[in-house]
């Protein structure tokens, strides 16, 4: 592991030189990319140096204890050895995690798509609940929400809502939210008090830059039409709504929330790029990571990941068997406990996988 730390130190020194290059400084996108990489590597080097220092302390203390020529130093060496061994384990675990390959999408902004599933109007109301939950969570994290498109039900719910979330390491936080969310509650219209079960699907897609996904204009069919509201009534009399079809994949994206056709087109392209990137990443992962299909946060949209039970005031995440009895707080955006637990589980799986690969090699 010390060899890996040394290679990271060498890479950090090289990056420091590149960041002082006038050509790099003048290229804002490249400078930002290298600065972020420099920040990540700085943390690895810092922890690696602590790890190296502890190993040196342990080695020197053991030599003093083994050498009986100076008995007065032995008690002090034993004390230093004990303290260093206590500090070593958490530092070693942290270093192993930092040295694991990072998800290249973790630092990206995201496109979130929430769609009503089974449950009729109640499912639409649940979609609106989830949208508010993620909006409030974003507020607490300092993220920015931008509504891209929505399809209201007319009774306060949403058949579908698509929005972007921008900020620092957004995908890292929200990637575990992909999947089927289930709600159990008594609808306001239910006279008998019977509990209904409804569902909504959540897809969290890393936002693709133009450099991530190359889209040829010849591969696109762009249609314009008049925006419509709940029930199909016309919202305005101009053809401001935009529908973009990516012909090679058959992917279709519509956007009608803006009065400007250009703004709707730009938003639709943002969603299209994210979907195409997600599709490309999914294909790649299916080829090289089929053995990890049980991993937390795999994003399998068919799996039920979380249940929100109103009568019992509980929310259960089925992937990690974690139940919290604070449904109101969670729907108000308090997702920190779930996200932290999912991060920990993911790290455990990655360390385990890395250990298995090391044994094979």
N, C-alpha and C positions, 0 to 999 in steps of 0.2 A: 504493500500500500504506500510505503514511503517513496517508491519509484514513481507511482502515479502523482504523488504530491509534487515531486521534483519536476515532472513534465508539465504540470499545471503552472508551477512557478516560472518555468521557461516561457510558456505560452503567455503568461501575464506580462512578463518583461517585454515580449515582442509586441503585445497589444499596446502597451504604454508608449512604445516608440511609434507605432502606427497612428495613435491618437494625437501625436504631436506633429504629424505630417500635414502641411498646409493643404494638400490635395484632399485628404480625409476630412479635415476641418471644414472645407468648403462644400463638401457633400453632406448635407444635413441628415439624409436618411442613413447613409453609411456610418456617419459619426454617432448617431443615436444607437444604431445596432451594435457597434463596437463598444460604446460606453456601457450599454446594458451588459454585454458579455464581460467587460472588464470588472464591473461591479460584482457579478456572480463569481468570477474567478478569484477576486480579492477575498471573498468570504471563505472559499475553499482553502486558499493559501493560509489565511489567518488560523483556521481550525487545524490545518495540517501542521503548522509550526508549533501549536500548542501540543499536538499529539507527539511530534518528534521530541519536544522538550521533556515531556513526561516519560517517554521511553528512555531517554538519556538519564534522567533522574533515577529511574528504577534500576537501570544497569549499573550506575555508579554506586547506588546504595547497596545493591547486592554484593558488589566487589568489596566494599568496606566491611560488610558483615562476614563475608567469607574469609577476609584477611584478619586474623586474630592478633596482628602486631600492634594494633592501636585500639585496645578494648574501650577506651573512653569515648571513642566516636561511634561505637556500635549502637548504643541506645538512640542517639540522634539519627543515625542512618535507618534504624528500624522504624522510627517515627516518620521519617521522610518517605520511606518505602510504602508504608501503610497508606499515607495520605495520597501519594501518587497513584497507587493501584485503585483507590476509591474514585479518583478523578478520571482515570483512564477509560473506564467502560463507557460512560455517556459521551465522552469526546470521540471515542472510536466509532460508536454507533452514528453520531452526527456526521463524522467524516465519510463513513461508508455511504450514507444517504446523499451527501453532497457530491460524491464521486459517481453516483449512478447517473446514467444518461437522463437528461431532463426531457419532459414532453416539450417539443419545439413550439407547441401552440400555447403553452401556459401563459405567456406574456401578452397574448393577443386579446383584443376586444372580442365581443361575442354578438351573435344574432340569436335571440331566443324565440322559439315558435311554440305557442301553446294552443292546443286544439281540443274541443269538446269530444268526449267519447260517448260511451253508453250512459244513459240517464236523462236524455231530453233536455228540457229547460234547466233542470237542476245541474246538469253537467256544464251548461253555459254559465250559470252563476258561479260554479266552482272555478271555471277558467278565469272569470273576473277576480275571484278571491286570490288565485295564484299570481295573477298579474300585479295586484296590489301588494302581495307579499314580497315579490321580487323587487318591486319599485321601492318599497320601504327598506328592504335590505340594502339596496343600492345606495340609498340616502345615507344609511349608517356607515357605509364603507367609503363614501365620497365618490361613488361612481355616478356617471351621467346616463340617464335613460332617454332614448329617442324613439317615439312610436313610429313604426314604419307602415303598418297597415292593420286594420281591425275589422271584424265583421260582427256588429252588435245583434243580439237576439230580439231587442225591443222590450224586454222585461228586466233590463239591468244586467243581463249576462252577455257573454261573448262566444260566438261559435269558434272564433279564431282570433288570435292577436299575435303580431310579430313585432318585435322591438329590438333595438340594439342597446348594448350596455358597454360604455367605454370607461376606462380607468386603468389602474396598475394591476397587472396579473389577474384580470377578470376571469379568463377561462380557467385558470388554476382554481379559483373559488367555486365557479358555477358548473364545471363540467360534470360533476356527480349528480346534477339535477335531471339529466336526461333519463326518460323512462316514463312509465305509467304511474300517475298519482291517483289514489282512490279516496273518495270522501264518503263518510257514513253519517247521515243526519236526517232529521225530520223536516221535510219541506214545509214552508209556511202554508201551503195549500192543502196539506195532509191533515184532514179532520180527525182521523183515527189515531194519530200519533205514531204511525208505523215508520220505522227507520228505512230510508232509501239509500241504496249504494249507487254512486255515480263515479265516472272516471274522466280524466283528461290526460293527454299525452304532452310531454315537454321535450323539446329538442333544443339542445344548446350547441350551437355551431361556432367554431372559431371564425372570426371575420377575416376574409381573405383579402390580401392586398393584390393589386394588379400584377405584382411580380410573382405572387403565389400561383395564380391561375391565369393562363393566357386564353382569352376568349376572342375568337375571330368574328368580326362583324358578319361575315357570310354565314356563320352558324346560328345567327339570331333571326327570329321573326318577331317584329314588334307591332302590336295592334293597339289602337287607341279606342276608347269608348267613354260613354258618359258615366259618371259616378252614380252609385245607387246607395240608398240608406236602408234601414230596417223595413222589411216588407217589399223591397224592390222599388220604392219611390225614387224619383230622380233627385239628386242633390244639387246639381247645377246643369246648365244648358250647353256647356262646352265639353268637348271630348278631351277631358283632362286625365282620365284614368288610363293606366298603361298596363298591358299584359305582354310579357316577354317570354318567348319559347326558345329554349336551347335545343335546336333540332337534333344534334347527335345523341343527346341523352333523353330527350322528351321532357326535360324539366321545365315547368311552367311557373312563373311568378307574376302576380298581379299586385298593383298598388294604386289606391285611389284616395288616400287620406288628404293629400295636398290639392290645392286649387290649381297649382301650376303643373302642366304636363311634364316639364323638364325635371321638376323636383320629384315627381312620382317615378319618372324613368330612372333617375339617379338612385332612389331608394330601392327600386326593384332590382337594379343591377347589383347593389350591395348585397341583397338577399341571395340573388342568383350565384354570385361569386362564392358566398359562404356555403351554399348547398353543394356546389360543384367541388369545392375543397373538401367538404365533409365526405362526399361520395368517393373522392380519390383516396382520402386517408383511410376510409372504411375498407376499400378494396385492398389497399396495401396491408392493413392490419390483418385482414382475413387470410392473407397469404403467409405472413411471417409470424403471426401470434395466435394461431388457432388453439394452441395449448393453454391460452390464458383466458378462455371464455368465462371462467368463473370469477375473474378478477373484479373487485369493486370498481364501479364507475366505467364498466365496459361500454355503457351507453346503449345497450340492447333495448330498443324502444318497445319490445313486446313484453318485457318483464315488469311486474308490479313492484315498484321500489319503495313506495311510502303510502301509508294509510292515515287519514285525518278523521278521527272519530269524535264527533261533537258531543254526544251524550256522555262520554267518559272523559272529555277534555284531554284526550291523548293523541299523540302522533307517534307512529311506529315506522322506523326505517327497517325494512325487511332484510336488507343486504348485510346489516351489521347487528341485527336484533337489538336495536336501541329504541326504547320507548320513553318518551318525555310527556309528563302530564302538565303541559302548559300550552295548549293549542292556541289560545288567544294571543299569547306572546309570539308564537311562531308565525302565525298568520299576519302579525304586525311587523314581521321582518327579522325576528330573532332566530336566525339559522346557524349561528356560530357554533353551537354545540354539535349539531349534525355534521357540519362541514369539517370541523376539527377531527371528529371521530372517523369520518370517511378518509380524510387525509392520512391519519395514522394507520388505518387498515390498508390503504393503498401502499404506504411506505413498507409495511410489514410484508406485503405480497411481493413488492419489488426486491426487497432484501433477500427474501426466500428464493425468488427466481434467480437473483444474481449468485446466490450460494450454490444453487443446483447447477448453474452453468459453469461455475468455478470447479465443481467436483468433476463434471464431465470433461472439462479441458485439462 
